[in-house]
Amino acid sequence: MPNTRTANAVRLEFAPGSLVKTNLSGAAFSGDWLWVAGDEAYGIDRLRRLPPAGNEALRFGEVHDFRLAELLDLPGGADEEADLEGMAVASGWLWVVGSHGLKRKNARADVEHAGNAKRLA
């Protein structure tokens, strides 16, 4: 099948080593920035809005990776899949949500876990 673009297409240009380039599962806009999450990634990517290069309505590129382990205190390894499913930007904060709870052996009811928040947007 030829690589054709429709008039309302959005072009996302990822670098070869980008954290999120397949299995996109969430996206959010913040000004000229598009934030994307991947279902099998361990971070999020931020893409800048660029002038269209063809028939597409929007084009985003100049990707910047954010590894979740550098921003949040995560229970798994630094390169462990985060299973992110959704994103939103509200009041200057970028919110991400995963699809599953942590599977743990010997979970204790008296221990509470709280995430850390970082202002990215």
Backbone as numpy.savetxt, mean C-alpha at the origin, in Angstrom:
# Nx Ny Nz CAx CAy CAz Cx Cy Cz
-2.77 -10.74 -26.77 -3.61 -9.57 -26.77 -2.72 -8.33 -26.77
-2.95 -7.37 -27.65 -2.12 -6.17 -27.70 -2.31 -5.31 -26.46
-1.27 -4.55 -26.12 -1.30 -3.67 -24.97 -1.91 -2.34 -25.40
-3.23 -2.20 -25.27 -3.91 -0.98 -25.66 -4.45 -0.30 -24.41
-4.61 1.00 -24.48 -5.13 1.77 -23.35 -6.43 2.43 -23.75
-7.38 2.41 -22.86 -8.64 3.08 -23.11 -8.54 4.52 -22.62
-9.48 5.35 -23.01 -9.45 6.78 -22.69 -9.53 7.03 -21.19
-10.13 6.16 -20.40 -10.27 6.38 -18.96 -9.31 5.55 -18.13
-8.27 5.03 -18.74 -7.32 4.18 -18.04 -6.45 4.99 -17.09
-5.96 4.32 -16.06 -5.00 4.89 -15.12 -3.72 4.08 -15.25
-2.60 4.75 -15.53 -1.33 4.06 -15.68 -0.55 4.17 -14.36
-0.12 3.01 -13.85 0.72 2.94 -12.66 2.08 2.44 -13.09
3.11 3.23 -12.83 4.46 2.88 -13.24 5.28 2.54 -12.00
5.59 1.24 -11.83 6.36 0.77 -10.69 7.80 0.53 -11.10
8.72 0.72 -10.17 10.12 0.38 -10.39 10.27 -1.13 -10.28
11.30 -1.72 -10.89 11.47 -3.19 -10.84 11.50 -3.76 -9.42
12.06 -3.04 -8.45 12.14 -3.57 -7.09 11.05 -3.08 -6.16
9.98 -2.50 -6.68 8.92 -1.97 -5.83 8.30 -3.05 -4.96
7.91 -2.66 -3.75 7.28 -3.61 -2.84 5.92 -4.07 -3.36
5.17 -3.17 -3.94 3.82 -3.47 -4.42 3.79 -3.24 -5.92
3.67 -4.32 -6.69 3.50 -4.15 -8.14 2.53 -5.17 -8.71
2.17 -6.14 -7.91 1.15 -7.12 -8.29 0.21 -7.31 -7.11
-0.90 -7.93 -7.34 -1.88 -8.23 -6.28 -2.32 -6.98 -5.53
-2.57 -5.88 -6.26 -3.04 -4.66 -5.60 -4.35 -4.92 -4.90
-4.43 -4.48 -3.66 -5.64 -4.76 -2.88 -6.23 -3.52 -2.22
-5.51 -2.42 -2.23 -6.03 -1.20 -1.63 -5.35 0.01 -2.23
-6.06 1.13 -2.26 -5.50 2.37 -2.78 -6.19 3.55 -2.12
-5.46 4.65 -1.99 -6.02 5.88 -1.43 -5.30 7.07 -2.06
-6.04 8.17 -2.26 -5.47 9.40 -2.81 -5.22 10.40 -1.69
-4.14 11.17 -1.85 -3.83 12.27 -0.95 -3.13 13.34 -1.77
-3.87 14.33 -2.22 -3.29 15.37 -3.08 -2.84 14.77 -4.40
-1.55 14.95 -4.72 -0.98 14.38 -5.95 -0.39 13.00 -5.73
-0.69 12.38 -4.62 -0.11 11.08 -4.28 -1.16 9.98 -4.33
-0.74 8.84 -4.84 -1.56 7.63 -4.80 -0.82 6.62 -3.94
-1.46 6.16 -2.89 -0.91 5.15 -2.00 -1.52 3.82 -2.39
-0.70 2.77 -2.50 -1.20 1.45 -2.86 -0.65 0.40 -1.91
-1.49 -0.59 -1.66 -1.11 -1.74 -0.83 -1.29 -3.00 -1.65
-0.49 -3.98 -1.35 -0.58 -5.26 -2.03 -0.96 -6.37 -1.07
-1.72 -7.29 -1.57 -2.19 -8.40 -0.75 -1.04 -9.26 -0.22
0.04 -9.37 -0.98 1.14 -10.24 -0.58 2.43 -9.47 -0.32
2.34 -8.17 -0.11 3.53 -7.35 0.11 3.76 -7.16 1.61
4.91 -6.61 1.95 5.24 -6.32 3.34 5.48 -4.82 3.52
4.84 -4.04 2.65 4.94 -2.60 2.73 3.90 -1.96 1.83
4.00 -0.64 1.72 3.10 0.12 0.86 3.95 0.98 -0.06
3.37 1.39 -1.17 4.06 2.26 -2.12 3.29 3.56 -2.29
4.06 4.63 -2.49 3.48 5.93 -2.79 3.93 6.33 -4.18
2.98 6.69 -5.04 3.28 7.10 -6.40 2.84 8.54 -6.60
3.63 9.30 -7.35 3.33 10.71 -7.63 2.48 10.81 -8.90
1.54 11.76 -8.90 0.76 12.01 -10.11 1.66 12.68 -11.14
1.65 12.14 -12.35 2.48 12.63 -13.45 1.58 13.04 -14.61
2.09 13.85 -15.52 1.29 14.20 -16.71 1.01 12.93 -17.53
-0.18 12.81 -18.09 -0.47 11.65 -18.94 0.51 11.57 -20.11
0.86 10.34 -20.49 1.81 10.13 -21.58 1.12 9.60 -22.82
-0.16 9.29 -22.72 -0.90 8.74 -23.85 -2.36 9.08 -23.69
-3.21 8.09 -23.92 -4.65 8.29 -23.83 -5.20 8.12 -22.41
-4.36 7.74 -21.45 -4.87 7.49 -20.11 -5.37 8.78 -19.45
-6.33 8.63 -18.54 -6.87 9.78 -17.82 -5.92 10.22 -16.71
-5.28 9.27 -16.05 -4.35 9.56 -14.96 -3.10 8.70 -15.12
-1.98 9.23 -14.65 -0.72 8.49 -14.67 0.02 8.74 -13.37
0.50 7.67 -12.75 1.24 7.77 -11.49 2.55 7.00 -11.61
3.61 7.56 -11.04 4.92 6.91 -11.07 5.83 7.50 -10.01
7.14 7.42 -10.24 8.14 7.87 -9.26 7.84 7.26 -7.89
7.76 5.96 -7.87 7.33 5.21 -6.69 8.34 5.32 -5.55
7.81 5.38 -4.32 8.62 5.33 -3.10 8.05 4.24 -2.20
8.91 3.33 -1.76 8.49 2.21 -0.91 8.54 2.59 0.56
7.59 2.07 1.32 7.58 2.19 2.78 7.43 0.79 3.35
8.47 0.28 3.97 8.42 -1.04 4.61 7.70 -0.90 5.94
6.68 -1.72 6.15 5.87 -1.60 7.36 6.68 -1.82 8.63
7.65 -2.72 8.59 8.45 -3.01 9.79 9.28 -1.80 10.23
9.53 -0.85 9.33 10.27 0.36 9.70 9.35 1.42 10.29
8.04 1.23 10.16 7.07 2.22 10.63 6.26 1.76 11.84
6.04 0.45 11.94 5.16 -0.10 12.96 5.84 -1.24 13.71
5.41 -1.45 14.93 5.87 -2.59 15.71 4.99 -3.78 15.31
5.51 -4.62 14.42 4.74 -5.74 13.89 5.10 -7.04 14.59
4.13 -7.94 14.70 4.40 -9.21 15.38 5.23 -10.20 14.55
5.25 -10.07 13.24 5.97 -11.01 12.39 7.33 -10.48 11.99
7.96 -11.16 11.05 9.25 -10.75 10.53 9.14 -9.54 9.62
10.26 -8.85 9.39 10.27 -7.63 8.58 9.82 -7.86 7.15
10.07 -9.06 6.60 9.69 -9.36 5.23 8.49 -10.31 5.16
7.72 -10.37 6.23 6.55 -11.25 6.27 5.35 -10.54 5.65
4.58 -11.27 4.87 3.39 -10.72 4.20 2.46 -10.07 5.21
2.01 -8.85 4.89 1.11 -8.12 5.78 -0.35 -8.37 5.46
-0.67 -8.87 4.29 -2.04 -9.15 3.86 -2.94 -7.93 3.99
-2.47 -6.80 3.46 -3.24 -5.56 3.51 -4.38 -5.64 2.50
-5.53 -5.13 2.90 -6.72 -5.21 2.05 -7.38 -3.88 1.76
-7.07 -2.84 2.51 -7.73 -1.57 2.27 -6.91 -0.42 2.82
-7.19 0.78 2.29 -6.49 1.99 2.71 -7.45 3.16 2.66
-7.13 4.19 3.44 -7.88 5.45 3.41 -6.98 6.55 3.93
-7.25 7.78 3.51 -6.57 8.95 4.04 -7.63 9.81 4.71
-7.38 10.18 5.98 -8.32 11.02 6.72 -7.53 11.95 7.64
-7.79 13.24 7.55 -7.16 14.25 8.40 -5.64 14.15 8.41
-5.05 13.87 7.25 -3.60 13.81 7.13 -2.98 12.50 7.57
-3.79 11.51 7.89 -3.29 10.20 8.31 -3.63 9.16 7.27
-2.68 8.28 7.02 -2.90 7.16 6.12 -3.26 5.94 6.97
-4.38 5.33 6.67 -4.85 4.16 7.41 -4.77 2.93 6.50
-4.27 1.84 7.03 -4.24 0.58 6.31 -4.91 -0.48 7.17
-5.54 -1.44 6.51 -6.21 -2.51 7.25 -5.88 -3.84 6.58
-5.65 -4.83 7.41 -5.37 -6.18 6.93 -6.63 -7.03 6.99
-6.55 -8.20 6.40 -7.75 -9.03 6.31 -7.84 -10.11 7.38
-6.75 -10.38 8.05 -6.76 -11.48 9.01 -6.13 -11.05 10.33
-6.58 -11.67 11.41 -5.93 -11.47 12.70 -4.70 -12.33 12.79
-3.85 -12.01 13.74 -2.64 -12.77 13.95 -2.98 -14.15 14.50
-2.45 -15.17 13.87 -2.63 -16.54 14.34 -1.52 -16.83 15.34
-1.89 -17.07 16.59 -0.88 -17.28 17.62 -1.17 -18.55 18.39
-0.13 -19.20 18.80 -0.24 -20.30 19.75 -0.30 -19.68 21.14
-0.99 -20.27 22.04 -1.02 -19.83 23.44 -1.38 -18.36 23.61
-2.43 -17.90 22.95 -2.86 -16.51 23.10 -3.31 -16.27 24.53
-2.93 -15.12 25.08 -3.30 -14.78 26.46 -4.36 -13.69 26.43
-5.43 -13.88 27.15 -6.52 -12.91 27.19 -6.13 -11.63 27.90
-5.13 -11.66 28.80 -4.78 -10.48 29.57 -3.76 -9.57 28.88
-3.37 -9.88 27.66 -2.39 -9.07 26.94 -3.09 -8.32 25.82
-2.91 -7.02 25.81 -3.47 -6.20 24.74 -2.35 -5.75 23.82
-2.63 -5.67 22.53 -1.65 -5.21 21.55 -2.17 -3.93 20.92
-1.32 -2.94 20.87 -1.69 -1.67 20.23 -0.68 -1.36 19.13
-1.15 -0.88 18.01 -0.26 -0.52 16.91 0.28 0.88 17.09
1.33 1.20 16.42 1.90 2.54 16.41 1.38 3.28 15.19
1.20 4.58 15.32 0.73 5.39 14.20 1.86 6.29 13.73
1.97 6.44 12.43 2.96 7.32 11.83 2.26 8.19 10.79
2.55 9.46 10.77 1.94 10.37 9.79 2.75 10.27 8.50
2.14 9.77 7.44 2.80 9.62 6.14 2.19 10.53 5.09
0.89 10.74 5.18 0.19 11.49 4.13 0.39 12.98 4.31
